[in-house]
Structures are given as structure tokens and as C-alpha cells.
Amino acid sequence: MHQKNLSSLARGTKWDTIIRDLFRIYNRFDVNYTDESGLSHFHVACVSGYLYVVKKLFKLVQDPNFPVQETGDSPLHLALRYGKKKVAEWLLRRGTEPNFVNAEGFTPLHMICVGGNDDDLAEMLFKFSNDKHTPIHIDAGPFG
């Protein structure tokens, strides 16, 4: 699934309804299908913000940093880029790496900036990082 499709999926378009309905109809959490790009059901649930589905599929994945092969985006990258705060918080509590770098050199903090989301996500990321004594690395990365 290309970035454009992920974007429409996460922004409340018809895809949001379709994905929600598919998860409801499918209602099976013993399979984590992955497409040719490495995008899985787990990643789609993170992009969509379906915390219930994320929790169920996490039992299969058991790796909070499980990246999309093609982009290297972790579930946290996806949740933050598309403003899914509850999913991002849950992933952070499960041990996801707040400084994980994707194939483009973007960290979760970069994804907040790229996504144009409000300051609540950045504040949440820094607060969680401070509470866990895991400093967020701040550099220009691919931007500088």
C-alpha cells in the first residue's frame, strides 16, 4: 500500500470506514498478513488508530518496533505521523524505541513534524521519554 493510500486511510475518508468494517468482519487476530511492501494488518491498525485491533495483533507481532520492510517505518512512526495518540502511547508503554530511524532517516519525532500534527503528540513523546529516562535525539536528520 503506497504512502498516498495510507494517508487517505488515516484521514477519515471512505478508507477509514472500509478498514474499520473489515477489521470488524474479519475479527480474526491469529494472522498478520503482510503485503509485498511489508505493510501488515498490524501496521494498518496503527495508521487507522484502532487500539483494540493493535492490542490483539500485538500478541502475534510481539515487537513494538516491527517495521514496514519497504519504508522502515515502525508502528510508532505510523501512529505519530497520522496523529493516533492513543496508539502511540500504548506502543511506547510496550517498549517501542522512541529514536527508531526509518529508511529515510526519520525518527518518530520527525514523523510528528512531517504529519503536521499538533504539539500534543510531541509533548506526549517528550514526557514519556523523560519518564522512561530515554532521551529523544534531536537533530535535523534528513531535513538538514
N, CA, C and O atoms as a GROMACS GRO file, in nm:
protein
  576
    1MET      N    1   0.086  -0.116   0.000
    1MET     CA    2   0.000   0.000   0.000
    1MET      C    3   0.090   0.122   0.000
    1MET      O    4   0.178   0.133   0.086
    2HIS      N    5   0.072   0.212  -0.091
    2HIS     CA    6   0.158   0.329  -0.104
    2HIS      C    7   0.123   0.434   0.000
    2HIS      O    8   0.017   0.430   0.062
    3GLN      N    9   0.216   0.530   0.017
    3GLN     CA   10   0.200   0.637   0.115
    3GLN      C   11   0.070   0.713   0.093
    3GLN      O   12   0.003   0.750   0.190
    4LYS      N   13   0.033   0.736  -0.031
    4LYS     CA   14  -0.090   0.809  -0.062
    4LYS      C   15  -0.211   0.733  -0.006
    4LYS      O   16  -0.301   0.794   0.052
    5ASN      N   17  -0.213   0.602  -0.024
    5ASN     CA   18  -0.324   0.522   0.028
    5ASN      C   19  -0.326   0.522   0.179
    5ASN      O   20  -0.434   0.530   0.239
    6LEU      N   21  -0.210   0.514   0.243
    6LEU     CA   22  -0.204   0.522   0.389
    6LEU      C   23  -0.258   0.655   0.436
    6LEU      O   24  -0.330   0.662   0.536
    7SER      N   25  -0.224   0.761   0.365
    7SER     CA   26  -0.267   0.894   0.405
    7SER      C   27  -0.419   0.905   0.403
    7SER      O   28  -0.479   0.957   0.498
    8SER      N   29  -0.483   0.857   0.297
    8SER     CA   30  -0.629   0.865   0.290
    8SER      C   31  -0.692   0.772   0.392
    8SER      O   32  -0.798   0.803   0.447
    9LEU      N   33  -0.630   0.660   0.418
    9LEU     CA   34  -0.680   0.565   0.517
    9LEU      C   35  -0.682   0.629   0.655
    9LEU      O   36  -0.775   0.607   0.732
   10ALA      N   37  -0.580   0.707   0.686
   10ALA     CA   38  -0.567   0.765   0.820
   10ALA      C   39  -0.646   0.893   0.838
   10ALA      O   40  -0.665   0.937   0.952
   11ARG      N   41  -0.690   0.953   0.733
   11ARG     CA   42  -0.752   1.084   0.743
   11ARG      C   43  -0.905   1.084   0.742
   11ARG      O   44  -0.967   1.188   0.717
   12GLY      N   45  -0.965   0.970   0.768
   12GLY     CA   46  -1.110   0.968   0.783
   12GLY      C   47  -1.189   0.965   0.653
   12GLY      O   48  -1.307   1.000   0.654
   13THR      N   49  -1.130   0.925   0.544
   13THR     CA   50  -1.202   0.915   0.418
   13THR      C   51  -1.279   0.784   0.416
   13THR      O   52  -1.293   0.717   0.518
   14LYS      N   53  -1.329   0.748   0.299
   14LYS     CA   54  -1.404   0.623   0.286
   14LYS      C   55  -1.320   0.503   0.328
   14LYS      O   56  -1.375   0.403   0.374
   15TRP      N   57  -1.187   0.512   0.314
   15TRP     CA   58  -1.099   0.402   0.355
   15TRP      C   59  -1.112   0.373   0.503
   15TRP      O   60  -1.107   0.257   0.545
   16ASP      N   61  -1.129   0.478   0.582
   16ASP     CA   62  -1.142   0.460   0.726
   16ASP      C   63  -1.261   0.370   0.758
   16ASP      O   64  -1.249   0.279   0.840
   17THR      N   65  -1.372   0.395   0.694
   17THR     CA   66  -1.492   0.313   0.715
   17THR      C   67  -1.470   0.171   0.665
   17THR      O   68  -1.509   0.074   0.731
   18ILE      N   69  -1.407   0.158   0.550
   18ILE     CA   70  -1.381   0.026   0.493
   18ILE      C   71  -1.289  -0.055   0.584
   18ILE      O   72  -1.316  -0.172   0.613
   19ILE      N   73  -1.181   0.008   0.629
   19ILE     CA   74  -1.086  -0.063   0.715
   19ILE      C   75  -1.153  -0.103   0.846
   19ILE      O   76  -1.137  -0.216   0.892
   20ARG      N   77  -1.227  -0.011   0.907
   20ARG     CA   78  -1.298  -0.042   1.032
   20ARG      C   79  -1.392  -0.160   1.012
   20ARG      O   80  -1.396  -0.252   1.094
   21ASP      N   81  -1.468  -0.158   0.904
   21ASP     CA   82  -1.562  -0.267   0.876
   21ASP      C   83  -1.490  -0.398   0.848
   21ASP      O   84  -1.535  -0.504   0.891
   22LEU      N   85  -1.378  -0.392   0.777
   22LEU     CA   86  -1.302  -0.515   0.751
   22LEU      C   87  -1.249  -0.576   0.880
   22LEU      O   88  -1.255  -0.698   0.897
   23PHE      N   89  -1.197  -0.493   0.969
   23PHE     CA   90  -1.149  -0.547   1.096
   23PHE      C   91  -1.265  -0.608   1.175
   23PHE      O   92  -1.248  -0.709   1.243
   24ARG      N   93  -1.382  -0.546   1.166
   24ARG     CA   94  -1.499  -0.599   1.237
   24ARG      C   95  -1.545  -0.731   1.177
   24ARG      O   96  -1.575  -0.826   1.249
   25ILE      N   97  -1.551  -0.736   1.044
   25ILE     CA   98  -1.596  -0.857   0.975
   25ILE      C   99  -1.491  -0.968   0.990
   25ILE      O  100  -1.524  -1.082   1.022
   26TYR      N  101  -1.367  -0.933   0.966
   26TYR     CA  102  -1.259  -1.030   0.971
   26TYR      C  103  -1.244  -1.086   1.112
   26TYR      O  104  -1.237  -1.207   1.132
   27ASN      N  105  -1.240  -0.995   1.210
   27ASN     CA  106  -1.238  -1.030   1.353
   27ASN      C  107  -1.156  -1.155   1.384
   27ASN      O  108  -1.199  -1.244   1.457
   28ARG      N  109  -1.040  -1.158   1.326
   28ARG     CA  110  -0.950  -1.271   1.345
   28ARG      C  111  -0.811  -1.216   1.374
   28ARG      O  112  -0.759  -1.136   1.296
   29PHE      N  113  -0.754  -1.257   1.482
   29PHE     CA  114  -0.628  -1.199   1.524
   29PHE      C  115  -0.517  -1.302   1.537
   29PHE      O  116  -0.422  -1.284   1.613
   30ASP      N  117  -0.529  -1.411   1.462
   30ASP     CA  118  -0.425  -1.513   1.463
   30ASP      C  119  -0.341  -1.509   1.336
   30ASP      O  120  -0.256  -1.595   1.315
   31VAL      N  121  -0.365  -1.408   1.251
   31VAL     CA  122  -0.292  -1.392   1.126
   31VAL      C  123  -0.250  -1.246   1.114
   31VAL      O  124  -0.329  -1.156   1.144
   32ASN      N  125  -0.129  -1.223   1.071
   32ASN     CA  126  -0.081  -1.087   1.048
   32ASN      C  127  -0.028  -1.080   0.904
   32ASN      O  128   0.092  -1.074   0.882
   33TYR      N  129  -0.119  -1.081   0.808
   33TYR     CA  130  -0.084  -1.079   0.667
   33TYR      C  131   0.005  -0.959   0.637
   33TYR      O  132  -0.017  -0.850   0.689
   34THR      N  133   0.105  -0.979   0.552
   34THR     CA  134   0.195  -0.874   0.508
   34THR      C  135   0.195  -0.869   0.356
   34THR      O  136   0.207  -0.972   0.290
   35ASP      N  137   0.180  -0.747   0.300
   35ASP     CA  138   0.182  -0.735   0.154
   35ASP      C  139   0.326  -0.728   0.104
   35ASP      O  140   0.421  -0.741   0.181
   36GLU      N  141   0.342  -0.706  -0.029
   36GLU     CA  142   0.475  -0.708  -0.090
   36GLU      C  143   0.566  -0.597  -0.040
   36GLU      O  144   0.688  -0.608  -0.052
   37SER      N  145   0.511  -0.490   0.017
   37SER     CA  146   0.594  -0.381   0.071
   37SER      C  147   0.632  -0.404   0.216
   37SER      O  148   0.716  -0.333   0.272
   38GLY      N  149   0.570  -0.505   0.278
   38GLY     CA  150   0.597  -0.532   0.419
   38GLY      C  151   0.494  -0.470   0.512
   38GLY      O  152   0.507  -0.478   0.634
   39LEU      N  153   0.392  -0.409   0.454
   39LEU     CA  154   0.283  -0.350   0.534
   39LEU      C  155   0.192  -0.462   0.582
   39LEU      O  156   0.147  -0.545   0.503
   40SER      N  157   0.166  -0.465   0.712
   40SER     CA  158   0.086  -0.573   0.770
   40SER      C  159  -0.045  -0.522   0.828
   40SER      O  160  -0.070  -0.401   0.834
   41HIS      N  161  -0.129  -0.616   0.869
   41HIS     CA  162  -0.253  -0.580   0.939
   41HIS      C  163  -0.220  -0.494   1.061
   41HIS      O  164  -0.290  -0.397   1.089
   42PHE      N  165  -0.115  -0.530   1.131
   42PHE     CA  166  -0.074  -0.455   1.250
   42PHE      C  167  -0.043  -0.309   1.215
   42PHE      O  168  -0.086  -0.218   1.287
   43HIS      N  169   0.030  -0.287   1.106
   43HIS     CA  170   0.064  -0.150   1.065
   43HIS      C  171  -0.062  -0.072   1.027
   43HIS      O  172  -0.077   0.045   1.065
   44VAL      N  173  -0.152  -0.136   0.954
   44VAL     CA  174  -0.276  -0.069   0.914
   44VAL      C  175  -0.359  -0.031   1.037
   44VAL      O  176  -0.419   0.077   1.041
   45ALA      N  177  -0.362  -0.118   1.136
   45ALA     CA  178  -0.435  -0.086   1.260
   45ALA      C  179  -0.371   0.034   1.330
   45ALA      O  180  -0.442   0.117   1.386
   46CYS      N  181  -0.238   0.044   1.328
   46CYS     CA  182  -0.169   0.159   1.389
   46CYS      C  183  -0.200   0.288   1.314
   46CYS      O  184  -0.224   0.392   1.376
   47VAL      N  185  -0.198   0.283   1.182
   47VAL     CA  186  -0.229   0.400   1.100
   47VAL      C  187  -0.374   0.444   1.122
   47VAL      O  188  -0.404   0.563   1.129
   48SER      N  189  -0.462   0.346   1.134
   48SER     CA  190  -0.606   0.374   1.148
   48SER      C  191  -0.644   0.417   1.289
   48SER      O  192  -0.749   0.477   1.310
   49GLY      N  193  -0.560   0.385   1.386
   49GLY     CA  194  -0.588   0.423   1.523
   49GLY      C  195  -0.680   0.327   1.596
   49GLY      O  196  -0.740   0.364   1.697
   50TYR      N  197  -0.692   0.204   1.548
   50TYR     CA  198  -0.781   0.106   1.611
   50TYR      C  199  -0.704   0.033   1.722
   50TYR      O  200  -0.646  -0.073   1.700
   51LEU      N  201  -0.705   0.093   1.840
   51LEU     CA  202  -0.627   0.042   1.952
   51LEU      C  203  -0.664  -0.101   1.989
   51LEU      O  204  -0.575  -0.181   2.021
   52TYR      N  205  -0.791  -0.135   1.986
   52TYR     CA  206  -0.835  -0.271   2.018
   52TYR      C  207  -0.766  -0.371   1.925
   52TYR      O  208  -0.715  -0.474   1.970
   53VAL      N  209  -0.764  -0.341   1.796
   53VAL     CA  210  -0.703  -0.429   1.696
   53VAL      C  211  -0.551  -0.432   1.715
   53VAL      O  212  -0.489  -0.537   1.704
   54VAL      N  213  -0.492  -0.316   1.743
   54VAL     CA  214  -0.348  -0.309   1.767
   54VAL      C  215  -0.310  -0.403   1.882
   54VAL      O  216  -0.215  -0.480   1.871
   55LYS      N  217  -0.386  -0.396   1.991
   55LYS     CA  218  -0.357  -0.482   2.108
   55LYS      C  219  -0.369  -0.629   2.073
   55LYS      O  220  -0.285  -0.709   2.115
   56LYS      N  221  -0.471  -0.666   1.999
   56LYS     CA  222  -0.491  -0.806   1.962
   56LYS      C  223  -0.379  -0.856   1.871
   56LYS      O  224  -0.324  -0.965   1.893
   57LEU      N  225  -0.344  -0.778   1.768
   57LEU     CA  226  -0.240  -0.820   1.674
   57LEU      C  227  -0.101  -0.816   1.736
   57LEU      O  228  -0.012  -0.889   1.693
   58PHE      N  229  -0.082  -0.733   1.836
   58PHE     CA  230   0.048  -0.725   1.903
   58PHE      C  231   0.086  -0.858   1.966
   58PHE      O  232   0.204  -0.891   1.978
   59LYS      N  233  -0.014  -0.935   2.005
   59LYS     CA  234   0.014  -1.067   2.062
   59LYS      C  235   0.086  -1.156   1.961
   59LYS      O  236   0.165  -1.242   2.000
   60LEU      N  237   0.060  -1.136   1.833
   60LEU     CA  238   0.130  -1.209   1.728
   60LEU      C  239   0.267  -1.150   1.698
   60LEU      O  240   0.367  -1.221   1.688
   61VAL      N  241   0.269  -1.019   1.686
   61VAL     CA  242   0.390  -0.949   1.644
   61VAL      C  243   0.494  -0.949   1.757
   61VAL      O  244   0.611  -0.983   1.734
   62GLN      N  245   0.453  -0.912   1.874
   62GLN     CA  246   0.537  -0.906   1.994
   62GLN      C  247   0.662  -0.821   1.978
   62GLN      O  248   0.756  -0.834   2.057
   63ASP      N  249   0.665  -0.736   1.879
   63ASP     CA  250   0.779  -0.646   1.860
   63ASP      C  251   0.724  -0.507   1.832
   63ASP      O  252   0.672  -0.483   1.723
   64PRO      N  253   0.734  -0.415   1.928
   64PRO     CA  254   0.677  -0.283   1.907
   64PRO      C  255   0.750  -0.202   1.800
   64PRO      O  256   0.701  -0.097   1.758
   65ASN      N  257   0.867  -0.250   1.755
   65ASN     CA  258   0.942  -0.181   1.651
   65ASN      C  259   0.930  -0.248   1.514
   65ASN      O  260   1.004  -0.213   1.422
   66PHE      N  261   0.840  -0.344   1.501
   66PHE     CA  262   0.819  -0.422   1.378
   66PHE      C  263   0.800  -0.328   1.258
   66PHE      O  264   0.692  -0.272   1.241
   67PRO      N  265   0.905  -0.309   1.174
   67PRO     CA  266   0.895  -0.209   1.068
   67PRO      C  267   0.829  -0.260   0.940
   67PRO      O  268   0.826  -0.380   0.913
   68VAL      N  269   0.777  -0.167   0.863
   68VAL     CA  270   0.733  -0.194   0.727
   68VAL      C  271   0.862  -0.210   0.647
   68VAL      O  272   0.945  -0.120   0.646
   69GLN      N  273   0.880  -0.323   0.582
   69GLN     CA  274   1.007  -0.352   0.514
   69GLN      C  275   1.047  -0.244   0.414
   69GLN      O  276   1.163  -0.203   0.411
   70GLU      N  277   0.955  -0.199   0.333
   70GLU     CA  278   0.986  -0.106   0.225
   70GLU      C  279   1.031   0.031   0.276
   70GLU      O  280   1.123   0.091   0.220
   71THR      N  281   0.968   0.080   0.381
   71THR     CA  282   0.996   0.216   0.430
   71THR      C  283   1.078   0.218   0.559
   71THR      O  284   1.141   0.319   0.591
   72GLY      N  285   1.078   0.107   0.631
   72GLY     CA  286   1.144   0.104   0.761
   72GLY      C  287   1.064   0.172   0.870
   72GLY      O  288   1.112   0.186   0.982
   73ASP      N  289   0.942   0.216   0.838
   73ASP     CA  290   0.857   0.282   0.938
   73ASP      C  291   0.816   0.183   1.045
   73ASP      O  292   0.764   0.075   1.015
   74SER      N  293   0.838   0.221   1.170
   74SER     CA  294   0.791   0.140   1.282
   74SER      C  295   0.643   0.172   1.306
   74SER      O  296   0.592   0.271   1.255
   75PRO      N  297   0.574   0.090   1.383
   75PRO     CA  298   0.436   0.123   1.418
   75PRO      C  299   0.425   0.261   1.485
   75PRO      O  300   0.327   0.333   1.463
   76LEU      N  301   0.526   0.298   1.565
   76LEU     CA  302   0.523   0.431   1.628
   76LEU      C  303   0.534   0.541   1.524
   76LEU      O  304   0.465   0.642   1.534
   77HIS      N  305   0.620   0.523   1.423
   77HIS     CA  306   0.629   0.620   1.314
   77HIS      C  307   0.490   0.643   1.254
   77HIS      O  308   0.446   0.757   1.237
   78LEU      N  309   0.422   0.533   1.224
   78LEU     CA  310   0.292   0.541   1.158
   78LEU      C  311   0.188   0.608   1.247
   78LEU      O  312   0.114   0.695   1.202
   79ALA      N  313   0.182   0.565   1.372
   79ALA     CA  314   0.082   0.623   1.464
   79ALA      C  315   0.105   0.773   1.482
   79ALA      O  316   0.009   0.850   1.483
   80LEU      N  317   0.229   0.815   1.496
   80LEU     CA  318   0.258   0.957   1.517
   80LEU      C  319   0.236   1.039   1.390
   80LEU      O  320   0.181   1.149   1.396
   81ARG      N  321   0.277   0.986   1.277
   81ARG     CA  322   0.259   1.060   1.152
   81ARG      C  323   0.111   1.090   1.126
   81ARG      O  324   0.076   1.197   1.075
   82TYR      N  325   0.025   0.996   1.163
   82TYR     CA  326  -0.117   1.013   1.136
   82TYR      C  327  -0.197   1.055   1.259
   82TYR      O  328  -0.320   1.047   1.260
   83GLY      N  329  -0.127   1.101   1.363
   83GLY     CA  330  -0.193   1.162   1.477
   83GLY      C  331  -0.271   1.067   1.565
   83GLY      O  332  -0.369   1.109   1.627
   84LYS      N  333  -0.232   0.942   1.573
   84LYS     CA  334  -0.304   0.842   1.654
   84LYS      C  335  -0.240   0.833   1.792
   84LYS      O  336  -0.164   0.740   1.821
   85LYS      N  337  -0.272   0.929   1.877
   85LYS     CA  338  -0.208   0.946   2.006
   85LYS      C  339  -0.225   0.825   2.098
   85LYS      O  340  -0.128   0.782   2.161
   86LYS      N  341  -0.345   0.770   2.105
   86LYS     CA  342  -0.368   0.656   2.196
   86LYS      C  343  -0.284   0.536   2.154
   86LYS      O  344  -0.230   0.465   2.240
   87VAL      N  345  -0.275   0.512   2.025
   87VAL     CA  346  -0.193   0.400   1.976
   87VAL      C  347  -0.046   0.428   2.006
   87VAL      O  348   0.026   0.339   2.052
   88ALA      N  349   0.000   0.551   1.981
   88ALA     CA  350   0.139   0.587   2.007
   88ALA      C  351   0.173   0.568   2.156
   88ALA      O  352   0.277   0.512   2.189
   89GLU      N  353   0.086   0.615   2.243
   89GLU     CA  354   0.110   0.598   2.387
   89GLU      C  355   0.119   0.450   2.424
   89GLU      O  356   0.206   0.409   2.500
   90TRP      N  357   0.027   0.372   2.371
   90TRP     CA  358   0.025   0.228   2.402
   90TRP      C  359   0.154   0.162   2.356
   90TRP      O  360   0.213   0.081   2.428
   91LEU      N  361   0.199   0.196   2.234
   91LEU     CA  362   0.323   0.138   2.181
   91LEU      C  363   0.444   0.178   2.267
   91LEU      O  364   0.532   0.096   2.293
   92LEU      N  365   0.447   0.303   2.310
   92LEU     CA  366   0.557   0.348   2.394
   92LEU      C  367   0.559   0.271   2.526
   92LEU      O  368   0.666   0.238   2.577
   93ARG      N  369   0.443   0.244   2.579
   93ARG     CA  370   0.435   0.167   2.704
   93ARG      C  371   0.479   0.021   2.684
   93ARG      O  372   0.516  -0.046   2.780
   94ARG      N  373   0.476  -0.027   2.561
   94ARG     CA  374   0.518  -0.164   2.530
   94ARG      C  375   0.664  -0.173   2.492
   94ARG      O  376   0.712  -0.279   2.455
   95GLY      N  377   0.736  -0.061   2.501
   95GLY     CA  378   0.880  -0.066   2.480
   95GLY      C  379   0.928  -0.027   2.343
   95GLY      O  380   1.043  -0.054   2.308
   96THR      N  381   0.843   0.036   2.262
   96THR     CA  382   0.890   0.080   2.132
   96THR      C  383   1.004   0.181   2.148
   96THR      O  384   1.008   0.256   2.246
   97GLU      N  385   1.094   0.182   2.054
   97GLU     CA  386   1.212   0.268   2.058
   97GLU      C  387   1.175   0.408   2.008
   97GLU      O  388   1.140   0.424   1.891
   98PRO      N  389   1.181   0.511   2.095
   98PRO     CA  390   1.141   0.645   2.053
   98PRO      C  391   1.238   0.711   1.957
   98PRO      O  392   1.208   0.818   1.903
   99ASN      N  393   1.355   0.650   1.936
   99ASN     CA  394   1.454   0.706   1.843
   99ASN      C  395   1.478   0.616   1.722
   99ASN      O  396   1.578   0.632   1.651
  100PHE      N  397   1.388   0.521   1.698
  100PHE     CA  398   1.399   0.428   1.585
  100PHE      C  399   1.406   0.510   1.455
  100PHE      O  400   1.328   0.604   1.436
  101VAL      N  401   1.498   0.476   1.367
  101VAL     CA  402   1.519   0.550   1.243
  101VAL      C  403   1.469   0.466   1.126
  101VAL      O  404   1.505   0.349   1.113
  102ASN      N  405   1.385   0.526   1.039
  102ASN     CA  406   1.334   0.453   0.923
  102ASN      C  407   1.432   0.463   0.806
  102ASN      O  408   1.541   0.518   0.822
  103ALA      N  409   1.395   0.411   0.691
  103ALA     CA  410   1.483   0.406   0.574
  103ALA      C  411   1.523   0.544   0.523
  103ALA      O  412   1.628   0.559   0.460
  104GLU      N  413   1.441   0.646   0.550
  104GLU     CA  414   1.472   0.782   0.506
  104GLU      C  415   1.551   0.861   0.611
  104GLU      O  416   1.588   0.976   0.589
  105GLY      N  417   1.576   0.797   0.726
  105GLY     CA  418   1.647   0.865   0.834
  105GLY      C  419   1.555   0.941   0.928
  105GLY      O  420   1.602   1.020   1.010
  106PHE      N  421   1.424   0.917   0.917
  106PHE     CA  422   1.327   0.986   1.002
  106PHE      C  423   1.309   0.910   1.134
  106PHE      O  424   1.301   0.787   1.136
  107THR      N  425   1.302   0.984   1.242
  107THR     CA  426   1.269   0.928   1.373
  107THR      C  427   1.121   0.954   1.400
  107THR      O  428   1.056   1.025   1.323
  108PRO      N  429   1.066   0.898   1.506
  108PRO     CA  430   0.927   0.930   1.540
  108PRO      C  431   0.901   1.080   1.555
  108PRO      O  432   0.795   1.129   1.515
  109LEU      N  433   0.997   1.154   1.612
  109LEU     CA  434   0.980   1.299   1.625
  109LEU      C  435   0.968   1.365   1.487
  109LEU      O  436   0.886   1.455   1.469
  110HIS      N  437   1.048   1.320   1.391
  110HIS     CA  438   1.036   1.373   1.254
  110HIS      C  439   0.896   1.346   1.199
  110HIS      O  440   0.839   1.430   1.130
  111MET      N  441   0.841   1.229   1.230
  111MET     CA  442   0.709   1.194   1.176
  111MET      C  443   0.601   1.286   1.230
  111MET      O  444   0.505   1.318   1.160
  112ILE      N  445   0.616   1.330   1.354
  112ILE     CA  446   0.521   1.427   1.409
  112ILE      C  447   0.528   1.555   1.327
  112ILE      O  448   0.426   1.614   1.293
  113CYS      N  449   0.650   1.598   1.297
  113CYS     CA  450   0.669   1.721   1.219
  113CYS      C  451   0.617   1.707   1.077
  113CYS      O  452   0.550   1.797   1.026
  114VAL      N  453   0.647   1.595   1.012
  114VAL     CA  454   0.602   1.569   0.875
  114VAL      C  455   0.450   1.561   0.868
  114VAL      O  456   0.388   1.610   0.773
  115GLY      N  457   0.390   1.500   0.969
  115GLY     CA  458   0.246   1.482   0.971
  115GLY      C  459   0.168   1.610   0.996
  115GLY      O  460   0.047   1.614   0.975
  116GLY      N  461   0.237   1.715   1.042
  116GLY     CA  462   0.169   1.841   1.068
  116GLY      C  463   0.072   1.832   1.185
  116GLY      O  464  -0.025   1.908   1.191
  117ASN      N  465   0.097   1.740   1.277
  117ASN     CA  466   0.008   1.722   1.390
  117ASN      C  467   0.035   1.826   1.498
  117ASN      O  468   0.139   1.892   1.498
  118ASP      N  469  -0.059   1.839   1.588
  118ASP     CA  470  -0.046   1.939   1.693
  118ASP      C  471   0.065   1.905   1.791
  118ASP      O  472   0.123   1.796   1.789
  119ASP      N  473   0.093   2.000   1.877
  119ASP     CA  474   0.202   1.987   1.972
  119ASP      C  475   0.176   1.880   2.078
  119ASP      O  476   0.270   1.840   2.147
  120ASP      N  477   0.052   1.834   2.094
  120ASP     CA  478   0.021   1.732   2.195
  120ASP      C  479   0.103   1.605   2.174
  120ASP      O  480   0.148   1.543   2.270
  121LEU      N  481   0.123   1.567   2.049
  121LEU     CA  482   0.199   1.445   2.021
  121LEU      C  483   0.345   1.461   2.060
  121LEU      O  484   0.404   1.371   2.120
  122ALA      N  485   0.403   1.574   2.026
  122ALA     CA  486   0.544   1.598   2.062
  122ALA      C  487   0.557   1.604   2.214
  122ALA      O  488   0.650   1.547   2.270
  123GLU      N  489   0.465   1.672   2.278
  123GLU     CA  490   0.468   1.681   2.424
  123GLU      C  491   0.457   1.541   2.487
  123GLU      O  492   0.529   1.510   2.581
  124MET      N  493   0.367   1.459   2.434
  124MET     CA  494   0.349   1.323   2.484
  124MET      C  495   0.478   1.242   2.466
  124MET      O  496   0.520   1.170   2.556
  125LEU      N  497   0.542   1.254   2.349
  125LEU     CA  498   0.664   1.181   2.322
  125LEU      C  499   0.776   1.222   2.417
  125LEU      O  500   0.846   1.137   2.472
  126PHE      N  501   0.792   1.354   2.437
  126PHE     CA  502   0.897   1.402   2.528
  126PHE      C  503   0.867   1.364   2.673
  126PHE      O  504   0.959   1.328   2.747
  127LYS      N  505   0.742   1.373   2.714
  127LYS     CA  506   0.707   1.337   2.851
  127LYS      C  507   0.734   1.189   2.876
  127LYS      O  508   0.794   1.152   2.977
  128PHE      N  509   0.690   1.105   2.785
  128PHE     CA  510   0.713   0.962   2.801
  128PHE      C  511   0.863   0.933   2.803
  128PHE      O  512   0.909   0.854   2.885
  129SER      N  513   0.936   0.996   2.716
  129SER     CA  514   1.081   0.978   2.709
  129SER      C  515   1.146   1.018   2.841
  129SER      O  516   1.234   0.948   2.891
  130ASN      N  517   1.104   1.129   2.895
  130ASN     CA  518   1.158   1.176   3.023
  130ASN      C  519   1.125   1.078   3.136
  130ASN      O  520   1.211   1.046   3.218
  131ASP      N  521   1.001   1.032   3.138
  131ASP     CA  522   0.958   0.937   3.242
  131ASP      C  523   1.037   0.807   3.237
  131ASP      O  524   1.064   0.746   3.340
  132LYS      N  525   1.074   0.763   3.117
  132LYS     CA  526   1.147   0.637   3.098
  132LYS      C  527   1.299   0.657   3.093
  132LYS      O  528   1.374   0.562   3.073
  133HIS      N  529   1.343   0.782   3.110
  133HIS     CA  530   1.485   0.815   3.106
  133HIS      C  531   1.548   0.771   2.974
  133HIS      O  532   1.660   0.719   2.971
  134THR      N  533   1.476   0.794   2.866
  134THR     CA  534   1.523   0.763   2.732
  134THR      C  535   1.518   0.892   2.650
  134THR      O  536   1.414   0.924   2.591
  135PRO      N  537   1.627   0.967   2.647
  135PRO     CA  538   1.624   1.097   2.578
  135PRO      C  539   1.589   1.084   2.430
  135PRO      O  540   1.632   0.990   2.362
  136ILE      N  541   1.511   1.179   2.382
  136ILE     CA  542   1.480   1.187   2.240
  136ILE      C  543   1.598   1.254   2.172
  136ILE      O  544   1.642   1.361   2.214
  137HIS      N  545   1.649   1.193   2.067
  137HIS     CA  546   1.760   1.252   1.992
  137HIS      C  547   1.703   1.358   1.898
  137HIS      O  548   1.617   1.332   1.815
  138ILE      N  549   1.754   1.476   1.914
  138ILE     CA  550   1.705   1.588   1.831
  138ILE      C  551   1.818   1.628   1.738
  138ILE      O  552   1.923   1.676   1.782
  139ASP      N  553   1.795   1.609   1.609
  139ASP     CA  554   1.886   1.658   1.507
  139ASP      C  555   1.805   1.680   1.380
  139ASP      O  556   1.690   1.636   1.371
  140ALA      N  557   1.864   1.746   1.286
  140ALA     CA  558   1.791   1.777   1.163
  140ALA      C  559   1.768   1.652   1.080
  140ALA      O  560   1.677   1.649   0.997
  141GLY      N  561   1.850   1.548   1.101
  141GLY     CA  562   1.833   1.425   1.026
  141GLY      C  563   1.823   1.452   0.878
  141GLY      O  564   1.908   1.521   0.822
  142PRO      N  565   1.721   1.399   0.813
  142PRO     CA  566   1.708   1.415   0.668
  142PRO      C  567   1.669   1.558   0.628
  142PRO      O  568   1.670   1.592   0.510
  143PHE      N  569   1.634   1.643   0.728
  143PHE     CA  570   1.593   1.779   0.697
  143PHE      C  571   1.711   1.874   0.683
  143PHE      O  572   1.697   1.982   0.626
  144GLY      N  573   1.825   1.835   0.734
  144GLY     CA  574   1.936   1.932   0.738
  144GLY      C  575   2.056   1.877   0.673
  144GLY      O  576   2.159   1.944   0.667
   0.00000   0.00000   0.00000
